[in-house]
Amino acid sequence: MSWKRGLLAALAVCALLGGPAGCGSGDAHEPKDGVSASPVGELLDQTDEAGRRYREVEEKGAPDVAIEVQPESDNGWDVRLTFEHFRLSPAGSRSVAVEGRGIAILYLDGRSIATLRTAEYHLPGDLVPRGTHQVTVRLYADDQTVWAVDEKPVESTADITSSQARQTSDATESPEPSMSTSGSEARTDTGGSPDPGGKAS
């Protein structure tokens, strides 16, 4: 009978501690899907062109991106991204900010043209009129906030030039785009936004 009294006493203690969660079910407070519930970075008042707030993180270990754009034979452009301390989230990911994860949004002359979940994208030539243009990639968390360092968005920009010869598929006169080499350099060069209008995004 003493073992029954011990069992009843143990059950009473569990009830006082909040049910089964209080009795050492080790994973009761573990986050689902390996996603930490603790906040990441600091939300700033600054926003991008669409009103999405900046999420400031320390420079050490911060996400970073570089962009490379090459002309293709079909008058389009191949865009390739390289990341540091960042990986693209698959479709269907939870809308929470997780350190070093999220999506990339591609801009042409400050206008959003694609949301990327892979490191490669084909930019159709008919989206790029004759002249010199800026192709910018910016990193976002899964909750749509903008990853930022020193109050500037984590992004990278490449200049491309489309010519008359390019539109007529004359491969001998295809232009060579200039390319940024690192996200840090791009953040300095673009002043934190692909929008020349100057609103801190």
Stockholm file with secondary structure:
# STOCKHOLM 1.0

chainA/1-201         MSWKRGLLAALAVCALLGGPAGCGSGDAHEPKDGVSASPVGELLDQTDEAGRRYREVEEKGAPDVAIEVQPESDNGWDVRLTFEHFRLSPAGSRSVAVEGRGIAILYLDGRSIATLRTAEYHLPGDLVPRGTHQVTVRLYADDQTVWAVDEKPVESTADITSSQARQTSDATESPEPSMSTSGSEARTDTGGSPDPGGKAS
#=GR chainA/1-201 SS CHHHHHHHHHHHHHHHTTGGGGGTCTTTTCCGGGCCCSCCSEEEEEECTTCCEEEECCSTTCCEEEEEEEECTTSCEEEEEEEESCEECCTTCCSSCCTTEEEEEEEETTEEEEEESSSEEEECGGGSCSEEEEEEEEEECTTSCEEEETTEECEEEEEEEECHHHHTTCGGGCCCCBCCCCHHHHHHHHTTCSCTTCCCC
#=GC SS_cons         CHHHHHHHHHHHHHHHTTGGGGGTCTTTTCCGGGCCCSCCSEEEEEECTTCCEEEECCSTTCCEEEEEEEECTTSCEEEEEEEESCEECCTTCCSSCCTTEEEEEEEETTEEEEEESSSEEEECGGGSCSEEEEEEEEEECTTSCEEEETTEECEEEEEEEECHHHHTTCGGGCCCCBCCCCHHHHHHHHTTCSCTTCCCC
//
